[in-house]
Amino acid sequence: MEARLLDKRREVIAEGEANANIAAKRLFSMGLSVQDIAKATSLPFEQVEALQAEQQP
């Protein structure tokens, strides 16, 4: 039973992070800075920088 709860918790965390990544990409399209996006999404600064690099052609 504990293993199922742990798996569910990991699933919820992964889903939340995926949603934060999507939100960060939208915020980049609106012209927000890396610092503002990190603050708004609670993602680590380095992760937001990596997402920014993915966004640039």
N, C-alpha and C positions, 0 to 999 in steps of 0.2 A: 504494500500500500504506500509506504514512504517513497518507493522508487517511482510510482506513478505520479505522486505529488511533485516530486523533484523534476520529472520529465515535463509535467504541465507548467511548472514554474519557468523552466528553461524555454519552453515554447512561447509563453507569454512575454518573456524578456526579449526573445528574438523578434517577435512580432512588433513590439514597441520600438525596438531599434530600427527595424525596417521602415516603420512609419515615420520615425524621426529623419531617416535618410531621405525619404520622399519629400518631407516637409523642407528639409535643407535645400534640396535641389530646386524646389519651387521658390524658396526665398532668394536663391542665387539669381533666378530669372527676374526677380523683382529688384535686383541691384543691391541687396544688403551685403554688408561686409562679413568676412569670416568670423570676426569677433561677435558681431550681432547675432549671426546664425548659431554660433556655438552657445551663446547665452539663451537664445530663444528655444533651442532644441535640447539643451543639456547634453549635447554630444561633446566629446573631447575636441579641443582646438585642432589637434593633429588629424583627427578623423574628418573634420569639416574641410581642412585643407586638402585632404586626399579626394574628397568629393568634388571640391572645386577643380582640381586637376582633371578629373574625369569629365567635367562639364566643358572644359576648354577644347576647342577643335584642334 
